[in-house]
Every structure is written in structure tokens, then in C-alpha cells.
Amino acid sequence: MSLLKEFKEFAMRGNVVDMAVGIVIGAAFGKIVSSFVADVLMPPIGLLLGGVDFTGLALTLKEASGKVPAVTLNYGKFIQSVVDFTIIAFAIFMVIKAMNALQKKEEAEPAEPPKPSMEEELLSEIRDILKEKA
């Protein structure tokens, strides 16, 4: 089997396609959450904390000298990333919780027992007749 044919079979499996769609949607969702946090959520929080711009929060480890830029520890961006992660993690938790609830509902509904086959019915009738004669 050629490598190209083997890859084609791998790529066309349902799980791989589903996973690819999930990754694309997840990436788009991540961008939306990042924009929400950076542009909508953090400015009012910064305003409440006295006009703090979180993206500008940094600790200078070494001042700039000549053409060498300053070495900074950008903890404001880190705080923003932590908020991003928290929102995304909570959203994923809620989706998984909903999926588990749906799965439990499906499991909770008892399946109707299968109807006995024609042979089983005939054998049951024969058994009952033999019991009556005995």
C-alpha cells in the first residue's frame, strides 16, 4: 500500500474529520474569548482598579541600552492569558457536563426486552403442555 493511499484512508476516517472540525472551531472560539477578555472584560476591571492597563503591566529586569531593548517580565499579559484560559476551561466544562447529562438520560431509559423468537415461543408452549400432563 502506498504512503499516499494509506494517508488518504487515515484522513477520511470519521473521527479524524470530526477532530479537525473541532480544532478549527476551538481555535476560532479561543480568538473570540481572547478578544472578549482583552477588549471587553479587562478594560472595566482595569478602570475599577484605578485605570490600570493590564497589557502594560511589566517588571523591567534590565533597562534598555543603545540598540538593545529592555528586558521585561510582562505579568499583565500573563494575567490576561490566565483569564482567557479560565473562561475557555469553564466553557469546555459546561459543554462536557451537558454531554454527560445527555448520555445519562440515554442510559437511564431502559431498553425494551427483545421479543422471544418464534422457536422460543413454540418451545415455551410445548413446555407448558408437558407440565400440564405431568
A tleap script that builds the chain and sets N, CA, C and O, in Angstrom:
source leaprc.protein.ff14SB
mol = sequence {
  NMET SER LEU LEU LYS GLU PHE LYS GLU PHE
  ALA MET ARG GLY ASN VAL VAL ASP MET ALA
  VAL GLY ILE VAL ILE GLY ALA ALA PHE GLY
  LYS ILE VAL SER SER PHE VAL ALA ASP VAL
  LEU MET PRO PRO ILE GLY LEU LEU LEU GLY
  GLY VAL ASP PHE THR GLY LEU ALA LEU THR
  LEU LYS GLU ALA SER GLY LYS VAL PRO ALA
  VAL THR LEU ASN TYR GLY LYS PHE ILE GLN
  SER VAL VAL ASP PHE THR ILE ILE ALA PHE
  ALA ILE PHE MET VAL ILE LYS ALA MET ASN
  ALA LEU GLN LYS LYS GLU GLU ALA GLU PRO
  ALA GLU PRO PRO LYS PRO SER MET GLU GLU
  GLU LEU LEU SER GLU ILE ARG ASP ILE LEU
  LYS GLU LYS CALA
}
set mol.1.N position { 0.844 -1.170 0.000 }
set mol.1.CA position { 0.000 0.000 0.000 }
set mol.1.C position { 0.895 1.241 0.000 }
set mol.1.O position { 1.842 1.345 0.780 }
set mol.2.N position { 0.576 2.162 -0.879 }
set mol.2.CA position { 1.407 3.359 -0.973 }
set mol.2.C position { 1.144 4.284 0.215 }
set mol.2.O position { 0.084 4.252 0.840 }
set mol.3.N position { 2.117 5.079 0.490 }
set mol.3.CA position { 2.022 6.002 1.609 }
set mol.3.C position { 0.873 6.988 1.404 }
set mol.3.O position { 0.167 7.323 2.355 }
set mol.4.N position { 0.684 7.450 0.180 }
set mol.4.CA position { -0.384 8.405 -0.120 }
set mol.4.C position { -1.760 7.776 0.097 }
set mol.4.O position { -2.654 8.409 0.658 }
set mol.5.N position { -1.926 6.526 -0.349 }
set mol.5.CA position { -3.203 5.835 -0.180 }
set mol.5.C position { -3.487 5.588 1.300 }
set mol.5.O position { -4.618 5.750 1.758 }
set mol.6.N position { -2.468 5.201 2.029 }
set mol.6.CA position { -2.622 4.952 3.465 }
set mol.6.C position { -3.005 6.241 4.198 }
set mol.6.O position { -3.850 6.220 5.092 }
set mol.7.N position { -2.384 7.361 3.819 }
set mol.7.CA position { -2.718 8.643 4.436 }
set mol.7.C position { -4.144 9.046 4.096 }
set mol.7.O position { -4.864 9.566 4.948 }
set mol.8.N position { -4.559 8.808 2.854 }
set mol.8.CA position { -5.923 9.148 2.443 }
set mol.8.C position { -6.942 8.371 3.268 }
set mol.8.O position { -7.941 8.944 3.704 }
set mol.9.N position { -6.712 7.078 3.492 }
set mol.9.CA position { -7.618 6.271 4.301 }
set mol.9.C position { -7.655 6.790 5.738 }
set mol.9.O position { -8.720 6.843 6.354 }
set mol.10.N position { -6.515 7.163 6.261 }
set mol.10.CA position { -6.439 7.706 7.618 }
set mol.10.C position { -7.208 9.018 7.723 }
set mol.10.O position { -7.977 9.219 8.664 }
set mol.11.N position { -7.000 9.910 6.757 }
set mol.11.CA position { -7.610 11.238 6.807 }
set mol.11.C position { -9.115 11.201 6.596 }
set mol.11.O position { -9.821 12.097 7.060 }
set mol.12.N position { -9.617 10.198 5.913 }
set mol.12.CA position { -11.044 10.140 5.609 }
set mol.12.C position { -11.860 9.405 6.670 }
set mol.12.O position { -13.076 9.283 6.523 }
set mol.13.N position { -11.244 8.927 7.703 }
set mol.13.CA position { -11.992 8.312 8.799 }
set mol.13.C position { -12.843 9.373 9.462 }
set mol.13.O position { -12.454 10.540 9.520 }
set mol.14.N position { -13.987 8.982 9.956 }
set mol.14.CA position { -14.905 9.930 10.578 }
set mol.14.C position { -14.308 10.646 11.763 }
set mol.14.O position { -14.512 11.850 11.918 }
set mol.15.N position { -13.573 9.937 12.610 }
set mol.15.CA position { -13.026 10.559 13.818 }
set mol.15.C position { -12.005 11.640 13.490 }
set mol.15.O position { -11.949 12.663 14.172 }
set mol.16.N position { -11.211 11.429 12.471 }
set mol.16.CA position { -10.186 12.415 12.117 }
set mol.16.C position { -10.836 13.686 11.591 }
set mol.16.O position { -10.411 14.792 11.926 }
set mol.17.N position { -11.860 13.529 10.772 }
set mol.17.CA position { -12.558 14.702 10.231 }
set mol.17.C position { -13.256 15.450 11.363 }
set mol.17.O position { -13.198 16.679 11.419 }
set mol.18.N position { -13.915 14.722 12.266 }
set mol.18.CA position { -14.574 15.356 13.412 }
set mol.18.C position { -13.567 16.109 14.268 }
set mol.18.O position { -13.835 17.220 14.725 }
set mol.19.N position { -12.410 15.499 14.481 }
set mol.19.CA position { -11.374 16.140 15.287 }
set mol.19.C position { -10.880 17.418 14.603 }
set mol.19.O position { -10.656 18.428 15.270 }
set mol.20.N position { -10.710 17.381 13.293 }
set mol.20.CA position { -10.242 18.564 12.569 }
set mol.20.C position { -11.255 19.701 12.676 }
set mol.20.O position { -10.880 20.857 12.874 }
set mol.21.N position { -12.524 19.374 12.545 }
set mol.21.CA position { -13.567 20.392 12.683 }
set mol.21.C position { -13.543 20.976 14.100 }
set mol.21.O position { -13.678 22.187 14.278 }
set mol.22.N position { -13.371 20.114 15.100 }
set mol.22.CA position { -13.304 20.578 16.483 }
set mol.22.C position { -12.123 21.498 16.722 }
set mol.22.O position { -12.244 22.487 17.446 }
set mol.23.N position { -10.994 21.187 16.128 }
set mol.23.CA position { -9.799 22.029 16.296 }
set mol.23.C position { -10.016 23.405 15.673 }
set mol.23.O position { -9.646 24.422 16.259 }
set mol.24.N position { -10.619 23.433 14.477 }
set mol.24.CA position { -10.869 24.713 13.807 }
set mol.24.C position { -11.852 25.556 14.622 }
set mol.24.O position { -11.636 26.752 14.816 }
set mol.25.N position { -12.925 24.933 15.095 }
set mol.25.CA position { -13.906 25.667 15.896 }
set mol.25.C position { -13.273 26.116 17.214 }
set mol.25.O position { -13.524 27.229 17.674 }
set mol.26.N position { -12.454 25.254 17.822 }
set mol.26.CA position { -11.779 25.610 19.066 }
set mol.26.C position { -10.841 26.783 18.898 }
set mol.26.O position { -10.773 27.657 19.762 }
set mol.27.N position { -10.115 26.811 17.790 }
set mol.27.CA position { -9.205 27.928 17.532 }
set mol.27.C position { -9.983 29.234 17.371 }
set mol.27.O position { -9.585 30.275 17.893 }
set mol.28.N position { -11.096 29.163 16.641 }
set mol.28.CA position { -11.925 30.361 16.469 }
set mol.28.C position { -12.514 30.801 17.805 }
set mol.28.O position { -12.573 31.994 18.101 }
set mol.29.N position { -12.952 29.831 18.611 }
set mol.29.CA position { -13.506 30.148 19.929 }
set mol.29.C position { -12.446 30.792 20.811 }
set mol.29.O position { -12.737 31.731 21.552 }
set mol.30.N position { -11.225 30.295 20.734 }
set mol.30.CA position { -10.127 30.879 21.509 }
set mol.30.C position { -9.872 32.329 21.138 }
set mol.30.O position { -9.609 33.158 22.009 }
set mol.31.N position { -9.949 32.638 19.847 }
set mol.31.CA position { -9.746 34.019 19.410 }
set mol.31.C position { -10.876 34.915 19.913 }
set mol.31.O position { -10.645 36.055 20.319 }
set mol.32.N position { -12.098 34.386 19.882 }
set mol.32.CA position { -13.235 35.174 20.366 }
set mol.32.C position { -13.088 35.459 21.856 }
set mol.32.O position { -13.306 36.584 22.305 }
set mol.33.N position { -12.720 34.440 22.614 }
set mol.33.CA position { -12.552 34.628 24.060 }
set mol.33.C position { -11.407 35.595 24.339 }
set mol.33.O position { -11.527 36.454 25.213 }
set mol.34.N position { -10.308 35.471 23.615 }
set mol.34.CA position { -9.178 36.388 23.820 }
set mol.34.C position { -9.589 37.832 23.551 }
set mol.34.O position { -9.224 38.737 24.301 }
set mol.35.N position { -10.346 38.042 22.485 }
set mol.35.CA position { -10.813 39.385 22.180 }
set mol.35.C position { -11.784 39.875 23.248 }
set mol.35.O position { -11.734 41.037 23.651 }
set mol.36.N position { -12.666 38.991 23.704 }
set mol.36.CA position { -13.612 39.362 24.763 }
set mol.36.C position { -12.872 39.796 26.023 }
set mol.36.O position { -13.198 40.818 26.628 }
set mol.37.N position { -11.881 39.016 26.406 }
set mol.37.CA position { -11.137 39.339 27.632 }
set mol.37.C position { -10.349 40.635 27.447 }
set mol.37.O position { -10.409 41.522 28.298 }
set mol.38.N position { -9.612 40.750 26.342 }
set mol.38.CA position { -8.742 41.911 26.139 }
set mol.38.C position { -9.523 43.198 25.890 }
set mol.38.O position { -9.139 44.262 26.376 }
set mol.39.N position { -10.617 43.104 25.132 }
set mol.39.CA position { -11.308 44.315 24.685 }
set mol.39.C position { -12.566 44.656 25.473 }
set mol.39.O position { -12.993 45.811 25.479 }
set mol.40.N position { -13.167 43.672 26.137 }
set mol.40.CA position { -14.426 43.923 26.833 }
set mol.40.C position { -14.292 43.756 28.351 }
set mol.40.O position { -14.778 44.596 29.108 }
set mol.41.N position { -13.652 42.706 28.790 }
set mol.41.CA position { -13.625 42.379 30.214 }
set mol.41.C position { -12.538 43.133 30.989 }
set mol.41.O position { -12.809 43.696 32.050 }
set mol.42.N position { -11.329 43.141 30.469 }
set mol.42.CA position { -10.208 43.726 31.223 }
set mol.42.C position { -10.251 45.251 31.322 }
set mol.42.O position { -9.863 45.774 32.367 }
set mol.43.N position { -10.695 46.000 30.312 }
set mol.43.CA position { -10.739 47.468 30.491 }
set mol.43.C position { -11.596 47.928 31.677 }
set mol.43.O position { -11.144 48.775 32.448 }
set mol.44.N position { -12.837 47.394 31.856 }
set mol.44.CA position { -13.584 47.825 33.056 }
set mol.44.C position { -12.915 47.380 34.363 }
set mol.44.O position { -12.941 48.115 35.351 }
set mol.45.N position { -12.322 46.190 34.374 }
set mol.45.CA position { -11.621 45.742 35.579 }
set mol.45.C position { -10.443 46.671 35.862 }
set mol.45.O position { -10.215 47.054 37.009 }
set mol.46.N position { -9.706 47.029 34.832 }
set mol.46.CA position { -8.597 47.969 34.996 }
set mol.46.C position { -9.079 49.328 35.475 }
set mol.46.O position { -8.414 49.973 36.286 }
set mol.47.N position { -10.233 49.771 34.979 }
set mol.47.CA position { -10.810 51.051 35.406 }
set mol.47.C position { -11.188 51.004 36.881 }
set mol.47.O position { -10.959 51.962 37.620 }
set mol.48.N position { -11.776 49.872 37.309 }
set mol.48.CA position { -12.139 49.714 38.717 }
set mol.48.C position { -10.910 49.703 39.629 }
set mol.48.O position { -10.983 50.108 40.789 }
set mol.49.N position { -9.785 49.235 39.090 }
set mol.49.CA position { -8.550 49.168 39.875 }
set mol.49.C position { -7.718 50.446 39.756 }
set mol.49.O position { -6.537 50.456 40.102 }
set mol.50.N position { -8.335 51.518 39.266 }
set mol.50.CA position { -7.626 52.801 39.217 }
set mol.50.C position { -7.011 53.096 37.869 }
set mol.50.O position { -5.959 53.732 37.807 }
set mol.51.N position { -7.627 52.658 36.790 }
set mol.51.CA position { -7.138 52.957 35.448 }
set mol.51.C position { -5.937 52.147 35.026 }
set mol.51.O position { -5.095 52.638 34.273 }
set mol.52.N position { -5.837 50.904 35.497 }
set mol.52.CA position { -4.700 50.047 35.163 }
set mol.52.C position { -4.924 49.410 33.793 }
set mol.52.O position { -5.989 48.853 33.525 }
set mol.53.N position { -3.908 49.497 32.928 }
set mol.53.CA position { -3.936 48.795 31.643 }
set mol.53.C position { -3.143 47.507 31.827 }
set mol.53.O position { -1.923 47.543 31.982 }
set mol.54.N position { -3.830 46.376 31.809 }
set mol.54.CA position { -3.171 45.110 32.117 }
set mol.54.C position { -2.085 44.751 31.110 }
set mol.54.O position { -1.081 44.140 31.477 }
set mol.55.N position { -2.276 45.125 29.841 }
set mol.55.CA position { -1.254 44.774 28.851 }
set mol.55.C position { 0.038 45.527 29.095 }
set mol.55.O position { 1.104 45.094 28.658 }
set mol.56.N position { -0.049 46.647 29.787 }
set mol.56.CA position { 1.146 47.444 30.053 }
set mol.56.C position { 1.849 47.085 31.351 }
set mol.56.O position { 2.929 47.606 31.627 }
set mol.57.N position { 1.264 46.212 32.148 }
set mol.57.CA position { 1.896 45.844 33.419 }
set mol.57.C position { 3.124 44.986 33.152 }
set mol.57.O position { 3.021 43.903 32.575 }
set mol.58.N position { 4.260 45.466 33.566 }
set mol.58.CA position { 5.509 44.732 33.348 }
set mol.58.C position { 6.531 45.141 34.397 }
set mol.58.O position { 6.484 46.240 34.950 }
set mol.59.N position { 7.436 44.242 34.649 }
set mol.59.CA position { 8.534 44.490 35.572 }
set mol.59.C position { 9.814 44.534 34.740 }
set mol.59.O position { 10.154 43.561 34.067 }
set mol.60.N position { 10.513 45.650 34.788 }
set mol.60.CA position { 11.726 45.799 33.993 }
set mol.60.C position { 12.882 45.118 34.722 }
set mol.60.O position { 13.254 45.501 35.831 }
set mol.61.N position { 13.438 44.099 34.067 }
set mol.61.CA position { 14.562 43.377 34.644 }
set mol.61.C position { 15.892 44.039 34.293 }
set mol.61.O position { 16.830 44.055 35.091 }
set mol.62.N position { 15.949 44.591 33.065 }
set mol.62.CA position { 17.165 45.273 32.632 }
set mol.62.C position { 16.750 46.406 31.705 }
set mol.62.O position { 16.022 46.196 30.735 }
set mol.63.N position { 17.218 47.598 32.011 }
set mol.63.CA position { 16.889 48.774 31.211 }
set mol.63.C position { 17.478 48.650 29.805 }
set mol.63.O position { 18.468 47.953 29.580 }
set mol.64.N position { 16.837 49.348 28.875 }
set mol.64.CA position { 17.336 49.377 27.507 }
set mol.64.C position { 18.640 50.174 27.467 }
set mol.64.O position { 18.799 51.171 28.171 }
set mol.65.N position { 19.561 49.714 26.632 }
set mol.65.CA position { 20.824 50.437 26.469 }
set mol.65.C position { 21.206 50.409 25.004 }
set mol.65.O position { 21.468 49.350 24.434 }
set mol.66.N position { 21.235 51.581 24.407 }
set mol.66.CA position { 21.587 51.664 22.994 }
set mol.66.C position { 20.529 50.984 22.136 }
set mol.66.O position { 19.343 51.301 22.231 }
set mol.67.N position { 20.966 50.048 21.298 }
set mol.67.CA position { 20.046 49.336 20.416 }
set mol.67.C position { 19.458 48.090 21.079 }
set mol.67.O position { 18.578 47.447 20.507 }
set mol.68.N position { 19.924 47.748 22.253 }
set mol.68.CA position { 19.431 46.571 22.965 }
set mol.68.C position { 18.141 46.954 23.709 }
set mol.68.O position { 18.154 47.854 24.549 }
set mol.69.N position { 17.048 46.281 23.404 }
set mol.69.CA position { 15.784 46.626 24.077 }
set mol.69.C position { 15.802 46.198 25.534 }
set mol.69.O position { 16.615 45.373 25.951 }
set mol.70.N position { 14.893 46.775 26.291 }
set mol.70.CA position { 14.786 46.443 27.715 }
set mol.70.C position { 14.285 45.012 27.876 }
set mol.70.O position { 13.522 44.509 27.052 }
set mol.71.N position { 14.724 44.373 28.946 }
set mol.71.CA position { 14.252 43.024 29.276 }
set mol.71.C position { 13.158 43.197 30.315 }
set mol.71.O position { 13.401 43.703 31.411 }
set mol.72.N position { 11.938 42.768 29.957 }
set mol.72.CA position { 10.800 42.959 30.858 }
set mol.72.C position { 10.088 41.651 31.131 }
set mol.72.O position { 10.116 40.719 30.328 }
set mol.73.N position { 9.453 41.613 32.284 }
set mol.73.CA position { 8.612 40.493 32.681 }
set mol.73.C position { 7.170 40.994 32.562 }
set mol.73.O position { 6.705 41.755 33.411 }
set mol.74.N position { 6.470 40.571 31.519 }
set mol.74.CA position { 5.146 41.100 31.198 }
set mol.74.C position { 4.051 40.328 31.933 }
set mol.74.O position { 3.358 39.502 31.339 }
set mol.75.N position { 3.907 40.599 33.207 }
set mol.75.CA position { 2.934 39.849 34.001 }
set mol.75.C position { 1.490 40.278 33.712 }
set mol.75.O position { 0.566 39.520 34.006 }
set mol.76.N position { 1.275 41.447 33.157 }
set mol.76.CA position { -0.071 41.886 32.773 }
set mol.76.C position { -0.645 41.011 31.667 }
set mol.76.O position { -1.812 40.623 31.715 }
set mol.77.N position { 0.171 40.706 30.684 }
set mol.77.CA position { -0.270 39.817 29.600 }
set mol.77.C position { -0.527 38.420 30.144 }
set mol.77.O position { -1.435 37.726 29.688 }
set mol.78.N position { 0.277 38.011 31.123 }
set mol.78.CA position { 0.080 36.704 31.745 }
set mol.78.C position { -1.270 36.658 32.477 }
set mol.78.O position { -2.000 35.672 32.374 }
set mol.79.N position { -1.595 37.715 33.206 }
set mol.79.CA position { -2.885 37.767 33.902 }
set mol.79.C position { -4.021 37.651 32.892 }
set mol.79.O position { -4.998 36.940 33.128 }
set mol.80.N position { -3.893 38.345 31.777 }
set mol.80.CA position { -4.904 38.299 30.728 }
set mol.80.C position { -5.021 36.880 30.160 }
set mol.80.O position { -6.128 36.413 29.894 }
set mol.81.N position { -3.905 36.203 29.975 }
set mol.81.CA position { -3.929 34.833 29.462 }
set mol.81.C position { -4.573 33.883 30.461 }
set mol.81.O position { -5.271 32.949 30.066 }
set mol.82.N position { -4.347 34.110 31.748 }
set mol.82.CA position { -4.976 33.275 32.779 }
set mol.82.C position { -6.498 33.451 32.745 }
set mol.82.O position { -7.242 32.480 32.883 }
set mol.83.N position { -6.953 34.688 32.560 }
set mol.83.CA position { -8.396 34.934 32.462 }
set mol.83.C position { -8.949 34.251 31.206 }
set mol.83.O position { -10.014 33.636 31.258 }
set mol.84.N position { -8.234 34.354 30.079 }
set mol.84.CA position { -8.633 33.654 28.845 }
set mol.84.C position { -8.803 32.164 29.114 }
set mol.84.O position { -9.830 31.568 28.787 }
set mol.85.N position { -7.776 31.578 29.717 }
set mol.85.CA position { -7.795 30.143 29.979 }
set mol.85.C position { -8.965 29.763 30.882 }
set mol.85.O position { -9.631 28.756 30.646 }
set mol.86.N position { -9.212 30.556 31.903 }
set mol.86.CA position { -10.292 30.255 32.839 }
set mol.86.C position { -11.641 30.254 32.134 }
set mol.86.O position { -12.464 29.370 32.374 }
set mol.87.N position { -11.874 31.221 31.278 }
set mol.87.CA position { -13.148 31.283 30.550 }
set mol.87.C position { -13.272 30.103 29.601 }
set mol.87.O position { -14.331 29.479 29.537 }
set mol.88.N position { -12.217 29.783 28.864 }
set mol.88.CA position { -12.263 28.659 27.926 }
set mol.88.C position { -12.449 27.348 28.674 }
set mol.88.O position { -13.240 26.503 28.254 }
set mol.89.N position { -11.731 27.167 29.777 }
set mol.89.CA position { -11.860 25.939 30.563 }
set mol.89.C position { -13.278 25.792 31.113 }
set mol.89.O position { -13.826 24.690 31.122 }
set mol.90.N position { -13.872 26.891 31.572 }
set mol.90.CA position { -15.238 26.841 32.092 }
set mol.90.C position { -16.219 26.489 30.981 }
set mol.90.O position { -17.137 25.697 31.192 }
set mol.91.N position { -16.031 27.073 29.795 }
set mol.91.CA position { -16.922 26.772 28.668 }
set mol.91.C position { -16.819 25.298 28.285 }
set mol.91.O position { -17.838 24.655 28.034 }
set mol.92.N position { -15.608 24.757 28.236 }
set mol.92.CA position { -15.429 23.338 27.904 }
set mol.92.C position { -16.057 22.468 28.985 }
set mol.92.O position { -16.688 21.458 28.676 }
set mol.93.N position { -15.892 22.851 30.247 }
set mol.93.CA position { -16.511 22.120 31.350 }
set mol.93.C position { -18.028 22.074 31.179 }
set mol.93.O position { -18.639 21.023 31.370 }
set mol.94.N position { -18.635 23.195 30.823 }
set mol.94.CA position { -20.090 23.238 30.657 }
set mol.94.C position { -20.546 22.366 29.484 }
set mol.94.O position { -21.581 21.706 29.572 }
set mol.95.N position { -19.784 22.358 28.389 }
set mol.95.CA position { -20.141 21.520 27.238 }
set mol.95.C position { -20.051 20.045 27.618 }
set mol.95.O position { -20.949 19.268 27.294 }
set mol.96.N position { -18.986 19.656 28.295 }
set mol.96.CA position { -18.821 18.257 28.703 }
set mol.96.C position { -19.894 17.863 29.706 }
set mol.96.O position { -20.415 16.748 29.660 }
set mol.97.N position { -20.221 18.771 30.607 }
set mol.97.CA position { -21.275 18.491 31.592 }
set mol.97.C position { -22.602 18.252 30.885 }
set mol.97.O position { -23.340 17.337 31.250 }
set mol.98.N position { -22.917 19.067 29.875 }
set mol.98.CA position { -24.158 18.890 29.114 }
set mol.98.C position { -24.149 17.561 28.352 }
set mol.98.O position { -25.158 16.858 28.305 }
set mol.99.N position { -23.000 17.227 27.756 }
set mol.99.CA position { -22.909 15.954 27.024 }
set mol.99.C position { -23.086 14.773 27.967 }
set mol.99.O position { -23.768 13.809 27.620 }
set mol.100.N position { -22.486 14.827 29.157 }
set mol.100.CA position { -22.633 13.750 30.131 }
set mol.100.C position { -24.080 13.622 30.595 }
set mol.100.O position { -24.569 12.510 30.791 }
set mol.101.N position { -24.771 14.750 30.774 }
set mol.101.CA position { -26.179 14.713 31.181 }
set mol.101.C position { -27.027 14.053 30.105 }
set mol.101.O position { -27.922 13.266 30.415 }
set mol.102.N position { -26.752 14.368 28.836 }
set mol.102.CA position { -27.493 13.733 27.745 }
set mol.102.C position { -27.212 12.238 27.685 }
set mol.102.O position { -28.112 11.435 27.439 }
set mol.103.N position { -25.963 11.879 27.911 }
set mol.103.CA position { -25.577 10.470 27.876 }
set mol.103.C position { -26.246 9.705 29.014 }
set mol.103.O position { -26.664 8.563 28.823 }
set mol.104.N position { -26.353 10.313 30.193 }
set mol.104.CA position { -27.006 9.661 31.327 }
set mol.104.C position { -28.486 9.451 31.055 }
set mol.104.O position { -29.052 8.436 31.461 }
set mol.105.N position { -29.132 10.415 30.360 }
set mol.105.CA position { -30.547 10.267 30.020 }
set mol.105.C position { -30.749 9.075 29.093 }
set mol.105.O position { -31.704 8.313 29.245 }
set mol.106.N position { -29.847 8.921 28.135 }
set mol.106.CA position { -29.954 7.793 27.206 }
set mol.106.C position { -29.766 6.474 27.934 }
set mol.106.O position { -30.453 5.497 27.637 }
set mol.107.N position { -28.831 6.436 28.897 }
set mol.107.CA position { -28.578 5.217 29.650 }
set mol.107.C position { -29.717 4.923 30.616 }
set mol.107.O position { -29.996 3.758 30.900 }
set mol.108.N position { -30.384 5.965 31.128 }
set mol.108.CA position { -31.436 5.785 32.121 }
set mol.108.C position { -32.691 5.155 31.516 }
set mol.108.O position { -33.418 4.440 32.205 }
set mol.109.N position { -32.946 5.413 30.250 }
set mol.109.CA position { -34.121 4.842 29.606 }
set mol.109.C position { -33.881 3.354 29.384 }
set mol.109.O position { -33.014 2.971 28.600 }
set mol.110.N position { -34.662 2.506 30.086 }
set mol.110.CA position { -34.440 1.069 29.924 }
set mol.110.C position { -34.896 0.611 28.539 }
set mol.110.O position { -35.946 1.007 28.032 }
set mol.111.N position { -34.085 -0.211 27.976 }
set mol.111.CA position { -34.417 -0.748 26.659 }
set mol.111.C position { -35.467 -1.838 26.832 }
set mol.111.O position { -35.426 -2.615 27.786 }
set mol.112.N position { -36.399 -1.878 25.900 }
set mol.112.CA position { -37.447 -2.892 25.954 }
set mol.112.C position { -36.812 -4.245 25.690 }
set mol.112.O position { -36.029 -4.391 24.751 }
set mol.113.N position { -37.143 -5.246 26.514 }
set mol.113.CA position { -36.533 -6.550 26.288 }
set mol.113.C position { -36.931 -7.088 24.917 }
set mol.113.O position { -38.059 -6.886 24.467 }
set mol.114.N position { -36.011 -7.764 24.267 }
set mol.114.CA position { -36.322 -8.259 22.927 }
set mol.114.C position { -37.423 -9.315 22.984 }
set mol.114.O position { -37.493 -10.115 23.917 }
set mol.115.N position { -38.270 -9.299 21.974 }
set mol.115.CA position { -39.364 -10.262 21.872 }
set mol.115.C position { -38.761 -11.638 21.585 }
set mol.115.O position { -37.862 -11.762 20.754 }
set mol.116.N position { -39.255 -12.670 22.274 }
set mol.116.CA position { -38.700 -14.005 22.030 }
set mol.116.C position { -38.942 -14.441 20.584 }
set mol.116.O position { -39.937 -14.073 19.958 }
set mol.117.N position { -38.010 -15.228 20.084 }
set mol.117.CA position { -38.136 -15.703 18.711 }
set mol.117.C position { -39.274 -16.714 18.616 }
set mol.117.O position { -39.780 -17.183 19.636 }
set mol.118.N position { -39.666 -17.043 17.418 }
set mol.118.CA position { -40.755 -17.988 17.182 }
set mol.118.C position { -40.424 -19.352 17.783 }
set mol.118.O position { -41.295 -20.021 18.338 }
set mol.119.N position { -39.161 -19.759 17.668 }
set mol.119.CA position { -38.754 -21.048 18.218 }
set mol.119.C position { -38.897 -21.071 19.735 }
set mol.119.O position { -39.360 -22.055 20.312 }
set mol.120.N position { -38.489 -19.965 20.379 }
set mol.120.CA position { -38.598 -19.890 21.825 }
set mol.120.C position { -40.054 -19.939 22.275 }
set mol.120.O position { -40.371 -20.583 23.276 }
set mol.121.N position { -40.944 -19.262 21.545 }
set mol.121.CA position { -42.366 -19.299 21.883 }
set mol.121.C position { -42.923 -20.711 21.766 }
set mol.121.O position { -43.663 -21.167 22.637 }
set mol.122.N position { -42.566 -21.402 20.684 }
set mol.122.CA position { -43.051 -22.779 20.494 }
set mol.122.C position { -42.516 -23.698 21.585 }
set mol.122.O position { -43.250 -24.536 22.109 }
set mol.123.N position { -41.249 -23.544 21.926 }
set mol.123.CA position { -40.681 -24.368 22.988 }
set mol.123.C position { -41.347 -24.084 24.337 }
set mol.123.O position { -41.541 -25.001 25.135 }
set mol.124.N position { -41.695 -22.830 24.594 }
set mol.124.CA position { -42.395 -22.486 25.835 }
set mol.124.C position { -43.773 -23.130 25.878 }
set mol.124.O position { -44.205 -23.615 26.924 }
set mol.125.N position { -44.469 -23.134 24.732 }
set mol.125.CA position { -45.793 -23.767 24.673 }
set mol.125.C position { -45.693 -25.273 24.903 }
set mol.125.O position { -46.506 -25.851 25.625 }
set mol.126.N position { -44.700 -25.901 24.290 }
set mol.126.CA position { -44.502 -27.343 24.480 }
set mol.126.C position { -44.201 -27.631 25.941 }
set mol.126.O position { -44.743 -28.582 26.503 }
set mol.127.N position { -43.350 -26.832 26.566 }
set mol.127.CA position { -43.018 -26.999 27.975 }
set mol.127.C position { -44.263 -26.898 28.844 }
set mol.127.O position { -44.464 -27.702 29.754 }
set mol.128.N position { -45.099 -25.898 28.553 }
set mol.128.CA position { -46.315 -25.710 29.344 }
set mol.128.C position { -47.277 -26.888 29.182 }
set mol.128.O position { -47.909 -27.303 30.153 }
set mol.129.N position { -47.394 -27.433 27.960 }
set mol.129.CA position { -48.264 -28.585 27.722 }
set mol.129.C position { -47.745 -29.806 28.473 }
set mol.129.O position { -48.530 -30.545 29.067 }
set mol.130.N position { -46.424 -30.027 28.455 }
set mol.130.CA position { -45.831 -31.161 29.167 }
set mol.130.C position { -46.030 -31.025 30.666 }
set mol.130.O position { -46.220 -32.030 31.351 }
set mol.131.N position { -45.990 -29.804 31.197 }
set mol.131.CA position { -46.210 -29.598 32.633 }
set mol.131.C position { -47.662 -29.941 33.009 }
set mol.131.O position { -47.912 -30.513 34.070 }
set mol.132.N position { -48.595 -29.594 32.150 }
set mol.132.CA position { -49.997 -29.872 32.411 }
set mol.132.C position { -50.257 -31.380 32.440 }
set mol.132.O position { -51.064 -31.847 33.244 }
set mol.133.N position { -49.597 -32.134 31.591 }
set mol.133.CA position { -49.823 -33.583 31.507 }
set mol.133.C position { -49.211 -34.313 32.702 }
set mol.133.O position { -49.679 -35.385 33.086 }
set mol.134.N position { -48.173 -33.735 33.282 }
set mol.134.CA position { -47.477 -34.416 34.368 }
set mol.134.C position { -48.164 -34.294 35.697 }
set mol.134.O position { -47.676 -34.825 36.694 }
savepdb mol mol.pdb
quit
